[in-house]
Amino acid sequence: MADHLDFVLSQWARERPDLDASPMGVIGRITRLAHLLEPELNRAFRVHGLDRSGFDVLATLRRAGPPHRMTPAELMRSSMITSGAVTQRIDRLEKRGLITRAPSEFDGRQVDVALTERGLHLIEQALPDHVANEHRLLQALTPGQRKTLSENLRKLLEALGDTAD
């Protein structure tokens, strides 16, 4: 079975046989997957009144463990949102009563962001639905194929400088 990238690659092979366009197959498929996955992920988040970035902030605080507190800088490094978006996300979630900002227990010059009980309850409800949705989205792959894909994507991310700090 062929996909859109097979069609694109066949066109390039015909028009520019001198070029090895095979990287387009990888990059193009990653890009198309991102576009296809985004609305599927957002649909599951919306059920809980969240968007992707709001879910990510709550999930990052939750996986940090008790007391579910981080500085905005730690939150940015540990989450999958950009630095410019952190303050905006924090403001929105705070207005909804899902997080609070308070002076740091260790450094009065810093502010900590923490889950409220309401925020903790919401992420506890949303997380299993999110994981089930991701399982559904990956059902075309066997567990072994998922592991191999994950390992290969990790290698690519590391080669591009995206490593855990």
Secondary structure, 3 states (H helix, E strand, C coil): CCCHHHHHHHHHHHHCCCCCCHHHHHHHHHHHHHHHHHHHHHHHHHCCCCCHHHHHHHHHHHHCCCCCEECHHHHHHHCCCCHHHHHHHHHHHHHCCCEEEEECCCCCCCEEEEECHHHHHHHHHHHHHHHHHHHHHCCCCCHHHHHHHHHHHHHHHHHCCCCCC
